[in-house]
Amino acid sequence: MIDRSLTLRLLSASTLALAFAQPALAQDVNSSDTEATGAEEADNGQLDMIVVTANRREENLQQVPVSAATLSADATRSIFDAGADITALSAHVPGLFVESSNGRAAPRFYIRGLGNTDFDLAASQPVSVVMDDVVHENVTLKSFPIFDVERVEVLRGPQGTLFGRNTPAGIVKIDTVKPGDDFAVTGSASYGSFGSVAIDGGVTIPVAPGLASVRLSGMWQQRDNWVDNGFTGEEDAYGAYTDIAGRAQILLTPSDRLSILGSYSIRDLDGTSTLFRANILGPGSNDLNGNYDRDTVFYDAGAGNQAKYKAEIVTGKVDYEADFATFTSITSWADSEGSSRGDIDGGFGASFLPVMGPGFIPFPSDTQDSIELDQFTQEVRLASNGGGALDWQVGGFYFDSDFDVTTVGFDFPPSVTVNHTNESWAVFGQVSTQVTDTIKLTGGLRYTEDEKAFFVRDAADPQAREVSDERLSWDLAAFVDVTADASVYARVASGFRAPTIQGRDVAFFAPPSIATSEKIMSYEVGFKSELADRRVRLNGAAYFYNIEDPQFSAVGGAGNLVQLVNAADGRGWGFELDSAFQITPNFLVTAGASYNNTEIRDENLAVGICAQCTVLDPIVNLSGTDRALVDGNPFPNAPEWIADLTARYAIPLGSVGELFAYTDWTYQGETSFFLYDSAEYVVDNQIEGGLRVGYAKQDGTFEVALFARNITDADNVKGGIDFNNNTAFVNDPRVIGLSVRFDY
């Protein structure tokens, strides 16, 4: 175990030493406007250059040997026009899927089919979310809103060398706008259906140009209640939320070599938890039936389905550029607390009561989960300054979290509080070398130790559990320039997800469960090209991965349990394509697609099944309980196909402004919600689209537009609750509104 106080003392000493270090060379540490936006201005109708930080340094996407895609600040703002939460990123990048059965509070991420369907607040996930260089490990931190954003990167495949032990699937990396030397103010505001409001903005104030600057940014999203309660007769009873977040940053540059960035972020969510809807699927098919009404639910419990969460994140980053390398220290503290409650059966009454509905409800279910979390991370890194034939970086990472999760089953008292702790440390290194003018090799290695502990608070039997593991993760990549405009690469990467403890079922008289480490080997080949004088960009990758002891969560079933299991083996293969076409200087089209084939490989793995749905797998009876054999099934929540399309067309109005139309569409193919296969809990062919039509200045300083999200008002099932009845939840309705953006 590592003494946190010792870590803090070492950090303080190193920071003070750097602060008093004397510079020997003069070099501007502040990025230019071009670098700050992550793109260069397009000339003569060419595509913008895309900058990514997959290797912890800014690089041209076309020169990085990894399958990656980005969302610009402009595209991200369009996605969130109607006040959507972070799950709206789903399918906007090939291979990325995001969903949640906990409203706006606890999203679940999947890349290349790898994720975790566990809805508990203690769930471990194989996709890391990294915001401003800080890992958001817990699901409640992963939900921190995206605002004042510079870019969103999705790095597909294991990233275990530079980013940690829980990244066998990939990383969603979010970088926000940083303070600079020039005064700047940006913002957007929209108002739409259901009283939907979304405001996002930031201002940079150069307090002492060249020495100190401040950036203040914030976000406010809200929606009114719009869903009726058909059981009580109350109109507009559910659906409202207010989500407020802010960030204050200060950048100090006391010398040309030293920069110190401090950041404080806060979030306050008061909203509605997921609205489960009883018996809206089947029977015998995945079609929405006559029990479904988007504007109405039938609740006799849940106390209003309230969800309230708060979070604070404090980060300090120090960069010192020496003659031979740059030292970086990143320290962060985060805390999160809150709770959500819901009518889980999605209806009213039960089989032993005189009335029930919609459909058959065997028994009522009303539960609440809450969390109190503290997280501390410390990273130090020494990286070569670049420009030579050999680039390298070495570093260390420390992670510590401690949190309580309390589960209250109002139909099954009393409440139960469990404690989870996780301590991990790692050392890592990476080397890149330009072997020839056209061949570049990159290799990395990381050693990680991880310990987790669990116990039940205030119980005669604390049911204490401890797990630990240490692993080497590594990757090796070769990048070859075939021509000046086209390259190919190959990458082999290993990764692992540390062992996990799940104890939610203690509240329902079942012991905690444990999953051992999952180990992944991933093989990837790809190409990157820019054609037609950089008016066409075509990037693609094909991959295969094998997972030894993959961790799965057997969620639900008639026994209503959440149990961790390890399958013997799992594998996946597929491809991703990302493209952009600057058809004319005023007409840009982007398109992406991914195919993903996943398979559980374990002839003996049997899991609990639903109470009322149509199970298509072989059934075995174990200790008097029916179980489904899931060998050969796809991973849960692993869409077979994902596709995205955007198009922007502008008509110039003189030399200053333009009329424009921008549209974006996503497609999600066949997706199974659970480990077992059933007729009801598999969805396919889901499409959603958005549209913006308006006026903009050609220099990007002002825009006003009419917009629509989910423009076709598609009713798409996003997940299910299977233990009680054929309960499911759906996507947001169509929102139409007006938005204004400015950038000065």
N, C-alpha and C positions, 0 to 999 in steps of 0.2 A: 504493500500500500504506500502511496506517496503522500507526504505531509503537505497539505495545501498551503499552510503558513510558510513553509520553506519555499514553495514555488513562488508565492507572492513576494517574499523577500528577495529572491533571485531576480524576479522580474523588475522590482523596484530598483535594485542595484544596477542592472543592465540599462534600464531606461535613464537613470540619472547619469551614468557614465556616458551614454550617448549624447545626452542633452548638453554636457559640458565639453564634448569632443570638439577639437578645433579643425575646421575644414582645411584641406590642402589643395583642392581643385574647385573651380567654379563650374557648376552645371545647373541648368534650370530644372527644378524638380516638378514644376507645374506643367501639366499636359496642355498642349494647345487645344483650341476648340475642336479641331479635327480629331485629335486623339480622345478627347473627352466624350465625344458622341459615339465612338467606336466605328466610325465610317468616314470615308473620304468623299468629297463632293464628286458627283458624277460629271464627266465632261462629254459633250457631244452625244448625250443620250446613253452613256455607258452605265452599267450597274455599279452601285456603291460597293466599296470593299467592306467585307464583314470582319470585324475583329473579335476574337475569342480569347479566353484565358484558361483553356483546358490544361495547359502546362504551367499555370500560376504566373504567367507573363503574357503580355499582349502580343498576339500573333495573328497574321492573316489566316482566316479559316481555310483557305486553299492550300496552306502549307503545313497543316496539322494532321498527323496520322491517326485520326480518330473520327468516328462517325458522330457529327455534331450538327446542330441546327440552332438558329437564334430567332427570337422575336424582338423586333425593334421597339423603341418606346412608343412610336406612333401606332404600331399594330397592337401593342398591349393595351393602350388607352381605348382603342376601338372595342376590344374584347370586353372591357369593364365599363363601357358607356352606360349600361343599365344598372350598375351597382352590383355586378356579379362578384362572387368570391373566387378564391384561387382555383377551384375546380373547373372554372371556365377555360383554363389552359388546355384542358383535355382535347386531344386530337388536333390541336392547332400545329403540332409538330409530329411528323411520322414517328410511330413507335411509342408515343407518350399517351397514357391514359390516366385520368384522375377522377376519383369519385369519393363520396362521403355519405355515410348514414348518420352522421352527427352534425348535420346542418353546416354552418360556416366555421365550426370549431375544430374539426379533426379530420383533415383530408387524407386520402390514401393514394399514393402515387405508384404507377407501374410503368416500367420501360422494358420493351421487348418481352412483355408478358410476365415479368417478375415483379411481384408486389406482395402485399399481405392484406387479406380481407378482414382481419381481426378489427372489430369496432371498438375494442376497449381502449381507454386512454393510456394504457401502459404498453400498447402494441409496438413491436419492433418492425421496421420496414427496411427492405433492401435497396430502396432509393433514398439517397440523401438530398436534402434541401439545404443549400448553402447560400446565405444572404450576406453580402458584403464580407466575404471570407470567413463567416462564422457558421458552423453547422447548427441547424435547427433539428435536433434529434427527435424530440418528443412531438407527437402529432399535433398538440395544441400550439407549439411553436411553428410547426410547418404551415399552419393556417394564417400566420402573420400577413396582413394585407400587403399587396404589391402597389406601391405608389411612388411618384417621383423617380421612375425607373429609367435607367440608362439602357439596359438590355437584359434579356432573359436567355440563357444558354441551356440547352439540353444536351448532355454528354452521354451517349448511349454505349452500354457495355461496362464492364468492371473498370473502376477508377481507383483501385485500392492502393496505388503507390503514393499518390500525392494528397488524397482526400479522406482516408480513413478506412475503418474495418467494415462498415456497414454499407458498402457501395457495390455489391455484386451486380446490380442491375444498371446503375448509372447515377447521374446527378442532375438535378435542376438547380442551376446556378443563377442567382439574381443579383445584379449590381445596380445600385441606386446612384443618382447624380451626386457628385462630390463638390465641395466648395472650390472656388477658383479665384483668380486675380481680378476678374471683371464682374461688375454688377450684372446680374441676370435674374429675370423673373419668368417663370413658366407656369401654366395652369390649364386646367380644363374643367368645365362644369356642364352637367347634363341634367335634364328633367324629363321624366317620361311617365308612362302608364303606371297605375297603382301608387302614385306619389313617389316614384323612384327618383332618387337624387344621388348623383355621384360627382364629388368635387375632389380634385387632385391638383396640388400646386406646390411650388417651391420658389424661394428667393435666395440668391447668393449676395452677401454683403461683404465687400472687401474692407475690413476694418482698418487694416494697415497694409496696403498693397505690397506684395512681395514678402510680407511677414505673417499676416494673420487674416483669415477670412472665415465667414460663418455662412452656413446654409440652413435655413429653416424650411421644413416641408410638412405637409399634412394631407390627410384624406378624410372625407366624410361621406359615408354612404347610408342611405336610409330607404325604407319602403314602408308603406302603410299596410295594415291588415287588409286582406282581400279574399280570404277563404272562409266560407260560412261553416258553422257547426250544425249539421242537419239533425243531430240528436237533441240538442238544447233549443234549436231554433234561432240561435244568435247569429246575426249577420256580421261579416267582416271580423271574425274572431281570431284568425291566425294568419301568419305570413309576414308580419312586420319585423323589421330589424333596424337598429341604428348601430353602425360600425364606425368608430372614430379612431384614427391613428395619427401619430405625429413623430417627427424626427428632428433633432437639433444636432448639428455637426459643427465642429470648430477645427480648422486646419491651421497649424503653426509651422512656419518654415523659418526657424531662426538662422539657418545657414543654407547655402546652396546644396549641402549634402544631407541635411537632416529635415525630416518632416514628421510631425506628430498630429494624428487625426483622432479626435475624440467624438463619440457618437452616443446619443441617448434616444431610445425609441420607446414608444408607449402605445398601447392599444386598449380600447374599451368597447366590448361587444355586448349589446343587449338585444337579443333577437329571439327567433323561433327555431326550435329544434326541428329535425326532419319530420315531415308529416307523412306518417305511415298510413296506408289505405288498405282496409281489410278486403280480402277476397276479390281483388280487381283483375286477377289473372285466371285464365282457364275456365273450366277444368279441361285438361287435356291439350291445351295449346298456350302459346305465349301472347295471345291477343288480349287486349283490354276488353273487359266484358261490361255488361250493363250496370255493374256496381260502381263503375268509375265515373266520377264527375270532377273535373279539374278544380272547380270552384267550391267544392263541398267535401267535408269529412264528417264522420259521425263518432264523436268522442264523448265518453262518459268519465274520463280520467285524464291524467297528465298535467293537471293544474295549469293549463294554458300552454303546455309544451314550451316552456321558457328555456332559453340558453343564455347564460351570462358568463363572460370570460374577460379577464384582464391579463395583460402581459407587459413586462418591462425588459429592455435589453440595453446593456451598457457595454460599449466596446472602446478599447484603446489600441491604436495601431501606430507603431513607430517604424520608420524606414531610415536607415543610415547608409549612405553610399560611400564605401571606402574605395581605395584605389583599385582593388582587385575584385570586389564583390559587394553586394548590397545585403545588409542585415535587416530582417523584418521580424518584429514581435507583434503578435495579435493576442490581446487578452479580452475575454468577454464574460460577463455575468448575465444570466437571464432568469427570470421567474415568470411563472404562469399560474393563475388560479381561476377557478370557475366551476360551473356545473351546468348540466342540461338534463331535462326531464321530459319524458314523452309517454303518450298512450301507445304502447308498443304493439298491442294486438290490432290497433287501427280501427276499432269499432266500438260497439257498446254491448254490454251484457255478456252472458256465457251460457253454456248448455244447461246449467242447473237453474237459470233464471227464466222468468216467463217470457221475456223478450230479448232478442239479440239481433245483431246485424252490423253491416251488410253481410249476408251469408252466415255460415256456421262458424261460431267462435267457441272452441272447447273450454277455454278459461281466460279470465282477464289478466292483463299484464301491464303494469305501470311501474317504471323504474327511473331512477336518477343516478347519474354518475358525476362525481366531482373530483377535482385534482388540486393539489398544492405542490408546485414544482420549483426546484432550484437547480440551475445548471451553470457550471463553470468550465471554460475552456482556455487553454494557453497553447499557442503555437509559436515556435521560433524557427526561422529559416535563414539560411545563408545561400545566396544565389549569385552566380557569376554575372557580370554586367553585360555580357553578350558582345557580339561583334567579331568574335574569333571563330576558329574552327571547332572549338569545344565549348559547349555550354553545360553547366552543372548546377545542382542545388542539393543541399542537405538540410535536415531539420529534425525537429522533435515536436510531438503533440501530446497534450494531456487533456483528458476529459473526465468530468465528475458530475454526476447528477444524483439527486435525492428527491423522491416525491412520494406523496400519499395519494391513493385513489380510494374513494369511498363510494360504495354501491348501496343504494337503498331500493329494495323491492317492496313497494308499498302494499303489495298483496302478500308478501312473504317477509315480514319484519323479523329481526331487527336489522339495522344497518351494519355493514362490515367495512373496516378500513384496513387496507394493506399497504405496506411500504416496499418500495423498490429502490435499490441503489445500484449504480453502475460506475465503476472506475476503470479507466483504460489509459494506456500510454503507448506511444509508438515512436520509432525513429525511422527516417526515410531518406532516400537519395535518388537522384535521377541524373543521367548523363545523356547529352545529345552531341553527335559528332558528324561533321560534313566529311564523309569518307572520300567522295569525289565531287566534282562540280554538280553532279546530278543525283547523287545518292546520299541520304541522311539516315543515320541510325539513332534510335532512342531506346534507352533501357532504364528501368526503375526497380527499386526494391524497398519493401517496407516490412519491418518487424513490429508486431502488435501484441500486447498482452491485455486481456479483457476479463474483468471480474464483475459478476452480478450477484446480488443478495436479495432475499425476499422474506418477509414475515408478516403475520397478521397482528395488528395492534389490538391491545385490550382483550386478548383471548386467552382462555386457559391453555389451549394448544396453539402456539404461534405458527405452527406448520412451517418452520424456517427451512429455506432452501438456499443453496449457494452453487453457482456454476462458474467455471473459468476456462479459458483457453488461450493459447498463444500460437500465432501463425505468421508465416512469411507470405506476403503477397508480392507479385512481380509482374512486369510487363516488358515486352520487347516489340519494337516496331521498326519497319523499314519504309522509307518514303523515297520514291524515285520520280524525278522529273523526266517524262517521256518527251515532251516538247516544252516550249516556253509557256504554253497555255494548258497543258494537260499533265496530270501526275497520277501515279498509282501507288498504293500502299498496302502493307500487310501488317497485322497486329495480332499478337498472342498475349493474353492477359489472364492472370489468376486473381481470385478474390475470395473473400469469405464473409459470412455473417455470423457474428458471435453467438454463443448459446443464449437461449431466451427462457425466461420464466413467465408464466401466465397464471394469475391467481384470482381472476374475477369470479370464477365459479365457487370460490369459498363462500361467497354470499348466498349461494344456492346449494350449500351442503355437499360440495364436491371438492376434492383436494386440488391443489395447484398442479399444473402440468409443466413439463420441461421439454424443450427441443434442443438437440445438440447442434453444433456448428454445421452450417452448410458451406460446401466448398465448390467453387465454380472454376471451370476452365473454358475460356472463350477464344474463338478463332475468327478472324475478320479480315476480309480483303475488300478494297474499295478503290474508287477513282474520284478525281476532282478535276474539273475542267471549266474553263471560261473561253467561249467561242465567239465568233462573229464580232471581233474587235470589242470584246467584253460586253456584249449585249445579251449573251446567253450564258447561264451558269447551270451546269449539270454535275451533280455530285451523287454518288451512290455507294452502297456497301452491301455485301452479303456476309452473313455470319452463321456460326454454329456454336452452341455452348452445351456443356454437360455439367449438371450439378449433382454432386454426391451428397446424400442426406439432405435434400431440400426441406426447408421448414415450411409447413403449411399450418393454417388455423382451421380446424374443423368447427365451423361456426354454425350454430343453430341445430337443426334436426329436431325431432319430436322431443328429445330430452332437454332442449334449450341449454346446451353447454357451449363453452368456448374453450376448446382444448388444442394444445399444440401437439403436432405430430411431425415425425420425419418420415418421408418416403425413402425408399432405397435409392432411387435415382430419378432424375428428371432431365429433360433436354428440350432444346428449342432451336429452330433454324428459320431463316427468313432473309429479307432484304429491306433496305430503305432507299428511297430516291428523293432528292431535294432539287428543285429547279427554279430558275427565274428567267424571265424573258422581257427585255426592254424592247418591246415591239416597235414603238416610236418614242421620241423623247417625252411624250405625254401619255403613253399607254404601257403600264407595267403589269405583268402577270406572274404570279408565283404558284407553284404546284408541288405537292409532295404526296408520297404514298409509301406504305409499309405493309409487308406481309409477314405474319408471325405464326409459326406452327409450333405449339408446345405440347409436351406429352409427359404425364405422370407414369413412371415405370416402377411398379411395385405390385406384384400379384397378390400380396397378402394384406394390403392396406384397405381397411374397411372403416367407413365413417357413418355417423348418424344421418338419418334422412328426414325429410319433411313429414308433417302430419297428414297433409291432404293432397299433395301434388302427385304427379305421375312420374315415378322414377323409372328410368330406362336402363339402368345398370343391373347386373346380377345382384341378387339379394341373398345375404346369409344371416342366420340367426345366431347371435353371440350372447350367451348368458340371458336368453329370453328377450333380447332386443334385436330388431331388424337393422342390419347395416348394409351399405352399398359398397361393392368392390369397385374401386375407382381406377384400376390399372388401365392405361391407355387414354384416359380422359385428358382434355386440355387443362392448363392451369386456370384457376378461377380469375375472372376479370382480366382475361388476356384476349383482347379483340384480335380476330384473325386478320382483318384488314382495317387500316386507318388511312384516311386520305384527307388532304386539305387543299383549298384553292382560294387565292385572292386575286383581285383585279382592280386596278385603278386607272380611270380614263379622265383626262382633263381637256377642257376647251379654253384656250387662253382668251382673256379679255384685256386687250391692250398689252402693255409691257409690265403690268403690276399684278393683276389678279387672274383668276381662272375659275370656271365652273368645273366641278368634278363629281364623279360617282365612284364609290369604293364598295366592293362587296367581298365578303369572306364566307367560306363554307367548309364544314367538316362532315366526314362520313365515318361511321363506326360499324364494322361488320359484325359477324356472329360472335357473341360473347356469352359465356356461361358464368353465372354468378357464384356457383358453389363447386365444391370438389366433386360431388356426384352430378350425374346428368339427369335432367328432368325435362318434361315437355314444357312446363310453365316458366322455369327460371333460366331460359336461354333467350337472348334477344338478338335481332339482326337488322341490318339495313337501316340504321338510324342516321338521319341527316338533319343538320341545323345550319341556318344561314343568317348573315347580317348584311345590312345595307346602310351606306351613308351617302347622302346627296347634298351638295352645298357649294359655298363660295370660299375660296382660300386665296391668300396672297402667295405669289410665287416664291417669295423668300422664306415662307414657312412661319411668318410672325403672327398670322391671324387666320382663323377658320371658323365658320359657322355652318352648321349642317343639320338636316333632319336625319334621324337614324331609326333603325329597327333592329332589335335582336330577336332571334328565333322568329324570323319574319314570316314563316309559314305556319306559325303556332303549332308546331309538331308536338305530339304527345309521345314522349320517349321514356320508357321505363329505365331507370338508372340503377336499381338495386332492389333487393327483396329481404323480407323477414319470413323465414320458412317454418319456424318451429310450431306455430299455432295454427295459422291458416295461410292462404295464398296471398299474403300481404306484400305490397311493393310500394316504392316511391318513385316519383316522376320528376322530369326536368322543369325548369322555370317556364312560365308562359311567355307569349310575345309581349315585348315592350316597345312602344313607339314614343319617340320624344325629340327634343331639340338639344343640341350641344354646341358649346363655344370653346375654342382653344386659342391660346396665345403663347408666344415665345419671344421675349425681348431681352 
